[in-house]
Amino acid sequence: MQSQNPIISDLVKLANSAAGTFAGMTREARESARDRMKEAMGGMDFVSREEFDAVKEMAAKAREENENLSERLAALEGKKAK
């Protein structure tokens, strides 16, 4: 049963408009915060996962090569000492 009172009808319209406006403001605030965060993070030097993994692999190979060269050097020094 609908009310015939125009004041109540106007209050319902006002409440619906306020809810829509509030939802729009919330959405706009969220997007604005997301944009600010992107700008702040964009200035930092982050690397992608692929770049990190590639550098990690290069470091492991360099470490292994360093150990091999250290062993060779120790063997050569051992021969020289004899």
RAFEN-V867342 format. One record per residue. N is the residue number from 1. SS is DSSP state (@ for helix, = for strand, . for the rest). PSI is psi in degrees with one decimal (none if undefined). OMEGA is omega in whole degrees, 0 to 359 (999 if undefined). Layout:
N SS PSI OMEGA
N SS PSI OMEGA
This chain:
1 . 120.5 181
2 . 149.6 179
3 . 141.1 178
4 . -1.0 182
5 . 119.2 181
6 @ -26.1 179
7 @ -44.7 179
8 @ -40.7 178
9 @ -42.1 178
10 @ -39.1 179
11 @ -38.5 178
12 @ -44.0 178
13 @ -41.6 179
14 @ -42.7 179
15 @ -41.5 178
16 @ -41.7 179
17 @ -41.6 180
18 @ -40.1 179
19 @ -42.2 178
20 @ -41.5 178
21 @ -42.5 180
22 @ -40.7 179
23 @ -41.0 178
24 @ -41.1 178
25 @ -39.8 179
26 @ -45.8 180
27 @ -43.7 180
28 @ -41.0 179
29 @ -40.5 179
30 @ -45.5 180
31 @ -38.8 179
32 @ -43.4 178
33 @ -40.3 178
34 @ -42.7 180
35 @ -42.6 178
36 @ -39.4 179
37 @ -41.0 177
38 @ -42.4 179
39 @ -43.6 181
40 @ -42.6 182
41 @ -26.4 181
42 @ -28.5 180
43 . -13.7 181
44 . 153.5 182
45 . 83.3 175
46 . 149.9 178
47 . 156.2 178
48 . 165.0 180
49 @ -38.4 180
50 @ -43.5 179
51 @ -42.0 179
52 @ -46.2 180
53 @ -38.7 179
54 @ -44.5 180
55 @ -37.9 178
56 @ -42.3 178
57 @ -41.0 178
58 @ -41.2 179
59 @ -39.4 179
60 @ -41.8 178
61 @ -42.2 179
62 @ -40.3 179
63 @ -43.3 180
64 @ -43.0 179
65 @ -38.7 178
66 @ -42.9 179
67 @ -42.5 179
68 @ -44.1 179
69 @ -36.2 177
70 @ -41.2 178
71 @ -42.3 178
72 @ -42.9 180
73 @ -42.7 179
74 @ -39.6 179
75 @ -42.1 179
76 @ -40.2 178
77 @ -35.0 177
78 @ -41.0 178
79 @ -39.2 181
80 @ -36.5 181
81 @ -29.3 181
82 . none 999
